[in-house]
Amino acid sequence: MRSTKRHNWIYIVIWVLAFALVNYPIGAWASVKLDPFILGMPFSVFYFWMAYSVLILAGILLAWKVMKD
């Protein structure tokens, strides 16, 4: 049981870090650092597309792991 609680906290920390990537100040600072295009998109659009994808995946993983126990 102790191991499961530790894993739940790890998933919660991963979600909080992913959430920080899309919010001020980290999201605003990181999204304007580069000017080139990546996959045909400006870097800021690509950054937020990837950051929100990571946030959604972390949320799904968190819900699955925490609610499973």
FIPA-793487 format. One record per residue (C-alpha): z, x, y; residue number from 1. Coordinates in nm, 3 decimals. Layout:
N
((Z, X, Y), NUM)
...
***
This chain:
69
((0.000, 0.000, 0.000), 1)
((0.079, 0.284, 0.238), 2)
((-0.267, 0.431, 0.197), 3)
((-0.430, 0.098, 0.282), 4)
((-0.238, 0.067, 0.607), 5)
((-0.340, 0.420, 0.706), 6)
((-0.704, 0.337, 0.638), 7)
((-0.674, 0.021, 0.849), 8)
((-0.547, 0.227, 1.142), 9)
((-0.835, 0.471, 1.101), 10)
((-1.085, 0.184, 1.118), 11)
((-0.913, 0.042, 1.425), 12)
((-0.928, 0.382, 1.599), 13)
((-1.299, 0.413, 1.513), 14)
((-1.361, 0.069, 1.666), 15)
((-1.165, 0.155, 1.982), 16)
((-1.364, 0.479, 2.023), 17)
((-1.692, 0.292, 1.974), 18)
((-1.575, 0.034, 2.230), 19)
((-1.498, 0.314, 2.476), 20)
((-1.858, 0.441, 2.445), 21)
((-1.994, 0.125, 2.606), 22)
((-1.735, 0.079, 2.881), 23)
((-1.652, 0.247, 3.208), 24)
((-1.593, 0.542, 3.261), 25)
((-1.731, 0.694, 2.940), 26)
((-2.036, 0.467, 2.913), 27)
((-2.126, 0.504, 3.280), 28)
((-2.084, 0.881, 3.270), 29)
((-2.268, 0.945, 2.942), 30)
((-2.561, 0.711, 3.000), 31)
((-2.687, 0.890, 3.312), 32)
((-2.666, 1.248, 3.185), 33)
((-3.026, 1.286, 3.068), 34)
((-3.355, 1.172, 3.217), 35)
((-3.610, 1.201, 2.936), 36)
((-3.744, 0.922, 2.724), 37)
((-3.626, 0.878, 2.366), 38)
((-3.826, 0.651, 2.134), 39)
((-4.018, 0.531, 2.439), 40)
((-3.704, 0.416, 2.621), 41)
((-3.522, 0.574, 2.912), 42)
((-3.214, 0.762, 2.792), 43)
((-2.968, 0.511, 2.942), 44)
((-3.129, 0.222, 2.753), 45)
((-3.135, 0.426, 2.432), 46)
((-2.771, 0.529, 2.480), 47)
((-2.648, 0.173, 2.520), 48)
((-2.868, 0.049, 2.236), 49)
((-2.715, 0.310, 2.003), 50)
((-2.360, 0.268, 2.137), 51)
((-2.367, -0.110, 2.089), 52)
((-2.516, -0.064, 1.742), 53)
((-2.227, 0.166, 1.651), 54)
((-1.979, -0.082, 1.802), 55)
((-2.123, -0.370, 1.599), 56)
((-2.124, -0.168, 1.277), 57)
((-1.767, -0.048, 1.338), 58)
((-1.657, -0.407, 1.404), 59)
((-1.817, -0.529, 1.082), 60)
((-1.660, -0.242, 0.886), 61)
((-1.321, -0.309, 1.045), 62)
((-1.336, -0.681, 0.968), 63)
((-1.447, -0.619, 0.613), 64)
((-1.185, -0.355, 0.534), 65)
((-0.889, -0.514, 0.715), 66)
((-0.950, -0.870, 0.598), 67)
((-1.017, -0.756, 0.241), 68)
((-0.658, -0.634, 0.200), 69)
***
